Amino acid sequence: MQLSREERFIKLDSVEIERVKEIFEKNYTIDMHTHFFGSIHFKWTPEISERVKQSGINAGFEAVPCLAEDFTETTAIIGQYRSIVEKEPGLVSAFTAADIRKAKKEGIQAILYQLEPWSGRRNLDLVDVAYGLGFRMILLTFNTRTYIGDGCAEKTNAGLSYLGLELVERLNSAGILIDLSHCGIQTSLDAIEHSKDPCLFNHTGARALNPQVKRLRTDEELQAITEKGGMIGISAIPNQLSSKLEQSIEDHLNHIDYVADLVGTNHMMIGLDNVFDDQVQNHKEMDKKSKGLNRKRDGMVLVAPYIYGLEAPDEWENIVRGLVKHGYSDSDIKKIIGENALKIIKQVVG
């Protein structure tokens, strides 16, 4: 028997449920890395539209995937995404912190846009074009090496190239957030040091809890990014946060606990990176195309079929339930679920 969304939620008493409801409704809820429109497969249906609304969050930073690193493809995808948002009742494109505040006040959901990863190759003038298209965050590299630097699944750890350092400066000048979630360790440390603005790991976790997965960040990186005022968003990808046969929202919460203990709640956000379809099947398809090299290189083993209680974005409220259950104060919960994200958007983007 398939359980309903509510039945999969963390069990609380009546007082705790009311507390969750009040926190969720009164405060900003921002997911800093969404895939509402799909990841490797584009998909938008009336059912997905309803499930986006059911998530209840105020804003999502929608990732525009361009693993081919082709800027022409980038323009086509963001055009498609923005067209959907313009036509969809209850959604609005957002480009500043003020836009997010306005959307919450009006009771609609704001969609911001992130380029994943930089697809302009050696043409840094495309930074301004990306800004004009609506991008307010850019991931420097994906898992492999580019003109910019090494990715997290590359065999080397060379860091940013000179071109990469120039890209960081151009992004700073443009007022675009820099995400390092898929970058190599030295690439991340170089960007953190060189950037005048704080950077993000907007969809990640702590490598200390699952050392084989290279997409997760080391303590050194987590501490370095927060020392420069940056933020860390905890993801919810099956088989990334944990290598157990059965995985659940508790694995997500364990990473929140670990990072909170390491750097404090002033530097934490949520960036689920999950989709409405079968996330594990998506990874299996990518694995098939790469003949298994993706998993060998990034260290993720596809042992669990899903994360129970946080399988899709419409289970977002369960995070607040989990934070209540784990003993977080209302003040800390507010920071984690949206206040910190709004703060850094305002600081860097405006």
C-alpha positions in Angstrom: 0.0 0.0 0.0 1.4 3.4 -1.0 1.4 5.9 1.8 0.2 9.5 1.3 2.5 12.5 1.6 1.2 13.3 5.1 1.6 9.7 6.2 5.3 9.8 5.2 5.8 12.9 7.4 7.8 12.7 10.7 5.4 12.1 13.5 4.9 15.0 16.0 2.5 15.8 18.8 -0.3 18.4 18.4 1.7 21.2 19.9 4.7 20.5 17.6 2.4 20.3 14.6 1.0 23.8 15.3 4.6 25.1 15.8 5.6 23.7 12.4 2.6 25.2 10.8 3.3 28.6 12.2 7.0 28.5 11.3 6.3 27.3 7.8 3.6 29.9 7.0 5.1 33.0 8.7 8.8 32.7 7.6 10.6 32.7 4.3 11.1 29.2 2.8 13.6 29.2 0.0 15.1 26.1 -1.8 18.4 27.2 -3.2 18.7 24.4 -5.8 15.5 23.1 -7.4 14.7 21.0 -10.4 11.0 21.7 -10.7 11.2 21.3 -14.5 13.3 18.1 -14.4 17.0 17.4 -14.4 18.2 15.3 -17.4 14.6 15.1 -18.7 12.5 18.2 -19.1 9.0 17.7 -17.8 6.1 20.1 -17.0 2.5 18.8 -16.5 -0.5 20.0 -14.5 0.3 17.4 -11.9 3.9 18.8 -11.4 2.5 22.3 -11.4 0.2 21.3 -8.5 3.0 19.6 -6.7 5.2 22.7 -6.9 2.4 24.6 -5.2 2.0 21.8 -2.7 5.7 22.2 -1.7 4.5 25.5 0.0 7.9 27.2 -0.4 8.1 30.9 -1.2 11.0 30.6 -3.7 13.1 28.1 -5.6 16.4 28.7 -7.4 15.7 26.6 -10.5 18.8 25.0 -12.0 19.1 25.3 -15.8 21.2 22.1 -16.6 23.7 22.5 -19.5 26.2 19.7 -19.1 27.1 20.1 -22.8 28.4 23.5 -21.8 26.9 25.0 -24.9 25.6 28.6 -24.4 23.2 28.3 -27.3 21.5 25.3 -25.5 21.6 27.4 -22.3 19.5 30.2 -23.9 17.0 27.7 -25.3 16.5 26.1 -21.9 16.1 29.2 -19.8 13.8 30.6 -22.5 11.6 27.5 -22.1 11.7 27.7 -18.3 10.9 31.4 -18.2 8.1 30.9 -20.7 6.5 28.4 -18.4 6.8 30.6 -15.4 5.3 33.6 -17.2 2.2 31.6 -18.2 1.7 29.6 -15.0 -0.7 31.1 -12.5 0.9 31.4 -9.0 4.5 31.5 -10.3 6.6 34.6 -11.0 10.2 35.0 -12.2 12.3 36.7 -9.5 15.7 38.5 -9.9 16.3 40.2 -6.5 15.6 39.7 -2.8 12.8 42.3 -3.1 11.1 40.2 -5.8 11.0 37.3 -3.3 9.6 39.4 -0.6 6.9 40.8 -3.0 6.0 37.3 -4.1 5.5 36.1 -0.5 3.4 39.1 0.3 1.2 38.4 -2.8 0.9 34.6 -2.0 2.7 33.4 -5.1 5.9 31.5 -5.6 9.1 33.1 -6.9 11.4 31.3 -9.4 15.0 32.4 -9.7 17.5 30.9 -12.2 20.9 29.2 -11.8 23.1 28.1 -14.7 24.5 24.6 -14.0 27.4 24.8 -14.9 29.1 27.8 -16.7 28.6 27.2 -20.4 30.3 30.2 -21.9 33.6 28.4 -22.2 36.3 31.0 -22.8 34.0 33.9 -23.7 33.6 35.8 -20.4 31.6 38.5 -22.1 28.7 36.0 -21.9 28.5 36.7 -18.1 26.6 39.9 -18.9 24.4 38.0 -21.4 23.7 35.4 -18.7 22.7 38.2 -16.3 20.4 39.7 -19.0 18.8 36.3 -19.5 17.9 36.2 -15.9 20.6 34.1 -14.3 21.5 35.2 -10.7 23.7 32.2 -9.8 26.2 30.2 -11.7 28.0 26.9 -10.9 31.6 27.3 -11.9 32.2 23.7 -13.0 30.4 20.4 -13.0 32.2 17.1 -12.1 34.9 17.1 -14.8 37.6 19.5 -15.9 36.7 22.6 -18.0 38.5 25.7 -19.1 37.6 27.1 -15.7 39.0 24.5 -13.4 38.7 20.9 -12.1 35.4 19.3 -11.1 34.9 17.1 -8.0 35.1 13.8 -9.9 38.3 14.7 -11.9 41.4 12.6 -11.2 43.5 15.8 -10.6 42.9 18.6 -8.1 44.5 21.5 -10.0 42.1 24.2 -8.9 41.0 27.3 -10.9 42.7 28.2 -14.1 43.6 31.9 -14.7 40.5 32.0 -16.8 38.6 30.7 -13.8 39.9 33.4 -11.6 38.8 36.0 -14.3 35.4 34.4 -14.3 35.1 34.8 -10.6 35.9 38.5 -10.9 33.3 38.9 -13.7 30.6 37.2 -11.7 31.4 39.4 -8.7 31.2 42.5 -10.9 27.8 41.4 -12.4 26.2 40.6 -9.0 25.8 36.9 -9.7 26.1 34.3 -6.9 28.9 31.7 -7.3 28.0 28.1 -6.6 30.8 25.5 -6.0 28.8 22.4 -5.3 30.3 20.3 -8.1 33.8 21.8 -8.1 37.0 20.1 -7.1 38.4 20.8 -3.6 41.2 23.2 -4.8 38.8 24.8 -7.3 36.5 25.6 -4.4 39.2 26.8 -2.1 40.6 29.0 -4.9 37.2 30.5 -5.7 36.5 31.2 -2.0 39.8 32.9 -1.6 39.6 35.0 -4.8 36.0 36.0 -4.7 35.2 39.4 -3.1 31.7 38.1 -2.5 30.8 35.1 -0.3 30.3 31.9 -2.3 27.9 29.0 -1.9 27.8 25.2 -1.7 24.1 25.4 -2.4 23.3 21.7 -2.8 25.7 19.4 -0.9 26.5 17.7 2.4 29.3 16.8 4.7 31.9 14.3 3.2 32.7 13.2 6.8 29.3 11.4 6.9 29.8 9.5 3.6 33.5 9.7 2.7 33.3 7.8 -0.6 31.2 10.5 -2.3 33.3 13.2 -3.9 30.3 15.5 -4.4 30.2 16.1 -0.6 32.4 18.7 0.9 35.3 18.3 3.3 35.4 20.0 6.7 38.2 22.2 5.3 35.9 23.5 2.5 32.9 23.9 4.7 34.9 26.0 7.2 36.6 28.0 4.5 33.4 29.1 2.8 31.7 30.2 6.0 34.8 32.1 7.2 34.3 34.3 4.1 30.6 34.7 4.9 29.3 32.0 2.5 26.5 29.5 2.8 26.0 25.8 2.7 22.7 24.2 1.4 22.0 20.6 2.3 20.7 18.4 -0.5 18.4 15.3 -0.6 19.8 13.1 -3.3 19.4 9.3 -2.7 22.8 7.6 -2.3 24.7 10.8 -2.0 24.2 11.7 1.7 24.3 8.0 2.7 25.4 4.6 1.3 22.9 2.6 3.4 20.4 0.3 1.7 17.5 2.2 3.3 17.7 6.0 3.4 15.3 8.7 4.7 14.9 12.3 5.7 17.0 11.4 8.8 20.1 11.3 6.5 19.3 14.8 5.4 18.8 15.9 9.0 22.1 14.2 10.0 24.0 16.4 7.5 22.2 19.5 8.8 23.2 18.5 12.4 26.8 17.9 11.4 27.2 21.1 9.5 25.4 23.1 12.2 27.8 21.7 14.8 30.8 22.5 12.6 30.0 26.0 11.4 26.8 27.1 13.0 23.3 27.8 11.7 24.1 31.3 10.5 25.6 29.7 7.3 23.1 27.0 6.5 20.4 26.7 3.9 18.3 24.1 2.0 19.1 23.1 -1.6 17.4 19.8 -2.2 18.4 19.2 -5.8 15.7 16.6 -6.1 13.0 16.0 -8.8 9.4 14.9 -9.0 10.3 11.7 -10.9 12.6 8.9 -10.1 15.9 10.4 -9.1 17.7 7.1 -8.9 16.5 6.1 -12.4 17.9 9.4 -13.7 21.3 8.5 -12.3 21.1 5.0 -13.8 20.4 6.5 -17.2 23.4 8.8 -16.8 25.5 5.8 -15.7 24.4 3.8 -18.7 25.5 6.6 -21.1 28.9 6.9 -19.4 29.3 3.1 -19.2 29.5 3.3 -15.5 32.3 5.9 -15.3 30.1 8.5 -13.6 29.7 6.4 -10.5 33.3 5.1 -10.5 34.5 8.7 -10.6 32.2 10.4 -8.1 32.0 7.6 -5.6 28.2 7.3 -5.4 26.8 3.8 -5.4 23.1 3.4 -6.3 22.0 1.1 -3.5 18.8 2.8 -2.2 15.8 3.5 -4.4 14.8 6.8 -2.8 15.0 8.9 0.4 11.9 8.1 2.5 10.1 11.3 3.7 12.0 13.6 1.3 11.6 12.0 -2.0 10.4 15.0 -3.9 10.1 18.8 -3.4 6.5 18.6 -2.3 7.7 17.0 1.0 9.5 20.2 1.9 7.4 20.8 5.0 8.8 17.6 6.5 12.2 19.3 6.8 10.6 21.8 9.3 9.1 18.8 11.1 12.5 17.2 11.3 14.2 20.3 12.6 11.6 20.6 15.3 12.1 16.9 16.2 15.9 17.4 16.3 15.5 20.2 18.9 16.3 23.3 16.8 15.0 26.6 18.1 12.5 28.7 16.0 15.3 31.2 15.4 17.6 28.6 14.0 14.9 27.0 11.9 14.0 30.4 10.4 17.6 30.9 9.3 18.0 27.4 7.8 14.8 27.3 5.8 15.1 30.7 4.2 16.4 33.7 6.2 20.0 32.9 5.4 19.3 32.4 1.8 17.4 35.7 1.5 20.3 37.4 3.3 23.0 36.3 0.8 20.8 36.9 -2.2 20.3 40.5 -1.0 24.0 40.9 -0.3 25.3 39.7 -3.6 22.5 40.1 -6.1 20.5 43.0 -4.6 
